[in-house]
Amino acid sequence: MTEYSVILFFSNSYSIWTSKELKKRGIDHKMVPVPRHLSSDCGYCVRIKRDETESIKSVLIEKGIEFDEIVAI
């Protein structure tokens, strides 16, 4: 069973930008609504495979994409 995390953002713009960057790099992900049990200022988050969290975090930092937090779900 694959374990996932979600990246929470401060705005929809950052979630869209992240999705585009991950797609360019061929990284498996999915834009999804923020789960109800989590709080965020944005309605969408990006779901990623948990074991790719650190490499994806590096991409976000490299591209200057601001995010709130990465939460295991």
Backbone torsions as a table, in degrees:
resi	resn	phi	psi	omega
1	MET	NA	130.3	179.7
2	THR	-78.9	134.5	175.9
3	GLU	-99.7	142.6	-175.7
4	TYR	-122.4	160.1	169.5
5	SER	-129.7	160.9	173.3
6	VAL	-122.8	144.4	176.2
7	ILE	-100.4	121.4	179.0
8	LEU	-97.5	141.2	-176.0
9	PHE	-123.9	165.6	178.0
10	PHE	-84.9	-18.0	178.5
11	SER	-153.1	159.4	178.1
12	ASN	-61.9	-30.8	-179.7
13	SER	-57.5	-42.2	-179.2
14	TYR	-69.4	-34.5	178.6
15	SER	-68.2	-39.5	178.0
16	ILE	-66.8	-44.2	179.4
17	TRP	-60.2	-43.9	178.9
18	THR	-61.5	-45.7	179.9
19	SER	-58.9	-43.1	178.7
20	LYS	-63.0	-43.4	-179.9
21	GLU	-65.5	-41.9	179.8
22	LEU	-67.5	-37.0	178.2
23	LYS	-63.6	-44.3	178.3
24	LYS	-56.5	-34.7	-176.7
25	ARG	-91.7	0.7	178.7
26	GLY	70.5	26.6	-179.3
27	ILE	-91.7	125.5	-179.6
28	ASP	-64.4	128.3	179.9
29	HIS	-162.5	173.1	176.5
30	LYS	-153.0	134.5	172.9
31	MET	-80.8	128.4	-178.2
32	VAL	-138.4	158.6	173.0
33	PRO	-63.5	148.5	177.7
34	VAL	-63.2	127.2	177.5
35	PRO	-55.7	142.7	-174.9
36	ARG	-60.0	-30.2	-177.4
37	HIS	-78.6	-2.9	177.2
38	LEU	-111.1	151.3	177.9
39	SER	-110.6	145.3	178.5
40	SER	-162.7	157.9	176.7
41	ASP	-82.5	-2.0	-174.6
42	CYS	-122.6	146.8	-178.7
43	GLY	-82.1	-15.1	-178.8
44	TYR	-122.9	150.7	175.4
45	CYS	-136.1	173.3	178.9
46	VAL	-114.6	122.5	178.3
47	ARG	-89.9	132.2	-179.2
48	ILE	-131.8	162.5	173.3
49	LYS	-71.3	133.4	-175.0
50	ARG	-57.8	-36.0	-177.5
51	ASP	-73.6	-5.2	176.9
52	GLU	-104.2	6.9	-174.3
53	THR	-55.7	-50.0	-175.6
54	GLU	-65.3	-40.9	180.0
55	SER	-68.1	-37.1	178.3
56	ILE	-70.6	-38.4	176.5
57	LYS	-59.1	-39.1	177.5
58	SER	-62.5	-39.4	177.6
59	VAL	-62.8	-45.1	-179.5
60	LEU	-60.2	-44.0	179.8
61	ILE	-65.9	-44.8	179.8
62	GLU	-58.0	-41.7	-177.6
63	LYS	-86.9	-4.8	180.0
64	GLY	73.7	27.8	180.0
65	ILE	-86.6	118.0	-179.1
66	GLU	-80.7	137.2	177.1
67	PHE	-138.7	157.1	-179.1
68	ASP	-78.9	-60.6	178.6
69	GLU	-162.9	166.8	174.3
70	ILE	-115.8	122.7	-172.7
71	VAL	-121.4	130.8	174.5
72	ALA	-71.6	136.9	178.2
73	ILE	-122.8	NA	NA
